[in-house]
Amino acid sequence: MNPGVISVLTVDDHPLLRKGIVGLVNAESDMKVVAEASTGAEATKQFKQHRPAITLMDLQLPDMSGIEAMIAIRQEFPEARIIVLTTYAGDVQVVRALKAGARGYLLKADVNEELLDTIRSVNTGHRRIHPEVAAELAEYTGKEALTVREIGC
């Protein structure tokens, strides 16, 4: 792979969504999907093999949750940059994903508009959380106090 090209692993149990992401990402000159996975176990295996700069992780997978897969990956590779792609804006899922080490949280409905910028942003070390998700998170934090480190500020 060319230096400067962002390598991406996409993890989702829906083949059509994965193919759409592959097409969207591979159309960019500065990024390339290097691997795909449809289960959490496959995600950890593909991560070890390819060591992508960015992993796009669904939360609902058939064998384990995306959060469990993130934890497994980050136990061995704490520097892994993982962006959650999900249909869930709900507060508990966001908190769990951030505690597991997600660097970004994007709703699938916004993939077309937000995915590429989110990949670039997280690749440069920033965190990126969709505004709707951030609002849910802010409301939830009043119910359960999180440390600054937990919310990634």
PEURCOR-V220635 format. One record per residue. N is the residue number from 1. RES is the residue in one small letter. PHI is phi as a letter, one per 40 degrees, with the letter a starting at -180 (999 if undefined). Layout:
BEGIN
N;RES;PHI / N;RES;PHI
END
This chain:
BEGIN
1;m;999 / 2;n;c / 3;p;c / 4;g;g / 5;v;c / 6;i;c / 7;s;c / 8;v;b / 9;l;b / 10;t;b / 11;v;b / 12;d;a / 13;d;c / 14;h;b / 15;p;d / 16;l;c / 17;l;c / 18;r;d / 19;k;c / 20;g;c / 21;i;c / 22;v;d / 23;g;c / 24;l;c / 25;v;c / 26;n;c / 27;a;c / 28;e;c / 29;s;c / 30;d;b / 31;m;a / 32;k;a / 33;v;c / 34;v;b / 35;a;a / 36;e;b / 37;a;a / 38;s;b / 39;t;b / 40;g;c / 41;a;c / 42;e;c / 43;a;c / 44;t;c / 45;k;c / 46;q;c / 47;f;c / 48;k;d / 49;q;c / 50;h;b / 51;r;f / 52;p;c / 53;a;c / 54;i;b / 55;t;b / 56;l;c / 57;m;b / 58;d;c / 59;l;c / 60;q;b / 61;l;b / 62;p;c / 63;d;b / 64;m;a / 65;s;c / 66;g;c / 67;i;c / 68;e;c / 69;a;c / 70;m;c / 71;i;c / 72;a;c / 73;i;c / 74;r;c / 75;q;c / 76;e;c / 77;f;b / 78;p;c / 79;e;c / 80;a;d / 81;r;b / 82;i;b / 83;i;b / 84;v;c / 85;l;b / 86;t;a / 87;t;c / 88;y;c / 89;a;c / 90;g;d / 91;d;d / 92;v;c / 93;q;c / 94;v;c / 95;v;d / 96;r;c / 97;a;c / 98;l;c / 99;k;c / 100;a;c / 101;g;h / 102;a;c / 103;r;c / 104;g;a / 105;y;a / 106;l;b / 107;l;c / 108;k;d / 109;a;c / 110;d;b / 111;v;d / 112;n;d / 113;e;c / 114;e;b / 115;l;d / 116;l;c / 117;d;c / 118;t;c / 119;i;d / 120;r;c / 121;s;c / 122;v;c / 123;n;c / 124;t;c / 125;g;h / 126;h;c / 127;r;b / 128;r;a / 129;i;b / 130;h;d / 131;p;d / 132;e;c / 133;v;c / 134;a;c / 135;a;c / 136;e;c / 137;l;c / 138;a;c / 139;e;c / 140;y;c / 141;t;c / 142;g;c / 143;k;c / 144;e;b / 145;a;c / 146;l;b / 147;t;c / 148;v;d / 149;r;c / 150;e;c / 151;i;c / 152;g;g / 153;c;c
END
